[in-house]
């Protein structure tokens, strides 16, 4: 599992996510993306544009978030069946 901030210094978190999902070696790694962007329903797909099947296993958390909420999501992701 990878926890990824979308707003990184020199590299976009979206670019890193795309590279992970484009590589058959890393495409199945579950990713939790966190962002300060205010998201409306359906906007998650804009963050991870592309084939929805390709982005299975990507979860989005908005900042600020409670640590307990993040830990619960991590637990959920770790117990999901691998595709």
N, C-alpha and C positions, 0 to 999 in steps of 0.2 A: 504494500500500500504506500501511496505517496500523498503527502499533503502539500499543496501548491498554492502560493499567492499569485493572483493574476497580475498584480502590479509589482514587478521586480525592477531593479535598476536598469541594466543595459539590455535585458532580454525580456520579451513579453511572456507572461505565463501562458497565454494562449498559444504562442509559438512552441513552447516546450510541450504543452499538451498535444498539439498537433504532431510534433516529432515523435512523441511516445506512441500515439495511436497509429502513426504511419509505419512504425517498425514492428514486424511480426514478432520479434523477441519481447517487446515491451507492451504490445497492444492490449494485453489482458490484465495488466497491473491496475488494480482499482485506484482511483484518484479522488481525493477530496480537494476541491478548489475553494479557496476563500477569497472574498472580495468585499470592498467597501461600497461597490456600486449598488444602487437601489434597484432591485429587480422586481418587475411585474410578472404576473403569470405568463409563462411562455417565453420569457426573456432568457432563460437558461440556455435555450437552443441557440440564441444569438451569441452567447459566450463561447459555446462549443459548436460553432457552425459546421455543418456537414451532415453526413449520414448519421441518423440517430442510433442505428445499430452499432456503428463504429464507436460511438461514445457511450456505450453501455458501461456501467461501472464508474461513471463520473458523477460525483455528488457535489453540490454547491452549498456553501455556508456563507452567509453575509456577516460582515463585521459591523458593529461589535457583536460578539457572541459570548455566551456563557461557557466556561470551560466544561461544565457538566454536559452541556448539549453536544459539544464537540466530542467528548469522550464517549457519549452514547452512540453517536454516529460512527466513530471509529470501531466500537464494538459491533455495531450492525454490519459494517463493511467487512470486518474480519470474519464474520460468521456467514456471509453470503456465499452461496455455492459458486465455484469458479466456472466460468463459461468455457 
